[in-house]
Amino acid sequence: MQKLCALLSVVLCCTTTVLLAQPPGGGQMDPAAMVQRMKERMKPMLIEKTKLSDAQADKVIETQVWAMGEMRGMRDLTEDQRAAKMKSINEEKEKKWKDIPLTDDQIKSVNTFFEEMRKNRMQGSGGPRQGAGK
């Protein structure tokens, strides 16, 4: 009986931890909250790797969150529709980055940064942590 109670306690703790770790709204985070979270976690790395100013990094992150929001719901599209929409979003994102203004080299550097973040996330590491590699 004690083993059963202990096992149920462990399961309950694990379940509660997983549920509390999820953002409210079924995984959908408010865009303003997402921008703030990315600024807190990603901005120092973005500035370090791309040599952007603080203000430029803020605008890059805001644009990146905008693009991520635009890409939501693309699963229901056909492959051709998805490719066309991705191309359109990426062109608009780069236009917004040029309006910051960023140079072509800075845009390349920012794209490389986000591509590395994507690769790290895909590998299950959740991306580089702040302070890693120092």
N, C-alpha and C positions, 0 to 999 in steps of 0.2 A: 504494500500500500504506500509506503514511504517512497519507493522508487517511482511509482506512478505519479505521486504528487510532485516529486522533483522533476520528472520528465515534463509534466504539464506546465510547471513553472518556467522551465527553460523554453519550451515552445511558445508560451505566452510572452515571455520577454523578447524573444527573437521576432515574433510577429509584431509586437508593439514597436520595436526599434525600426523595422522595415516600414511600417505604416507612417511613423513620425518622420522618417527621412524623406518621404515623398512630398513634393510641393503641393499646396492645395490646388484644387481644380483639375485633378486627374493628370498631373504632370505638366499642365500648361501654366507657365509662369507669366505674370503680368509683364508686358514689355518694359515698363519703367523699372520694375524690380530686376529684370534680367540685365538691363543696361547697367544698373548700379552694381549688381553682383559681378558682371564682367569687368567693370572698371576696378573693382576692389581686387579681384583675383588675377586678371589677365593684363591689365594696363601696365604694371611695372615691367613685366616680361616683354610686352609689345614695345615699350619705349627702349628697353635695353637692346633688343635684337634689331629694331628698325631705325633707331636713332631719331624718332619723331619727337616733337615737342609735346608737352602735357596736353595742350589744347588740341593739337592734331590727333593725338591718341584718343581723346574723348570723342571727337567727331568720327574717327574710323570705327570705334566700337559701336557708336550709335548707328552708323550705316550698316555695320555687320549684323546687328540685331534686327534692323529693318529688313535686310535681305533674308535672314533666317525666317522671319515672319511671313515674308512673301512666298517662301518655299514650302510652307506648311500646306498640307492637303494635296500635294502633287502625286501622292501614291495612286490616286484614282485616275490619273491621266494616262494616256497611251505613251509609249516610249518616245514617239515623235513629238507629241504635245509637251512632254516633260522636257525634252531636249530644247525645244523652242522657248519654253518658259524660262529654263535655266539660263539660256543665252541672253534673253531679254533682261533678266534680273541682274546677271553679271555685268552687262553693258551699262545698265543704270547705276549699279554700285560703283563701277569705275568712274563714271561721269561724276557722281557725287564726291568721290575721292579727289578727282581733279579740281573740283570746285572748292576744296578745303583751303588752300591748294596743296596737292602733293605732286611731286615730280614723277616721271615715269619710273625712275629708279626706286623711289619710295613706294610706289604702287607695287612694283615687282617684289620688293622686300616684304611688304604687308601681305601680299598673296602667298609668298613663301611661308611666312609666319603662320598664317591660318591653315595652310596645307599641312604643315608639320603638326599643328594642334589636332587636325582631323585624323592624321595617321596615328598619333599617340592615342587618341580616343578610340579609334577602331581596334587598336591592339589591346584595348581593355585597361590601359593604365590610367584613363581619365584625364590624360594630358599632363604636361609638366607641372609640378607644384611650385608655388612661389618659394624662391630661395634655393631651388634645386640647381645643381651645377655650379654653385658658388664655392 
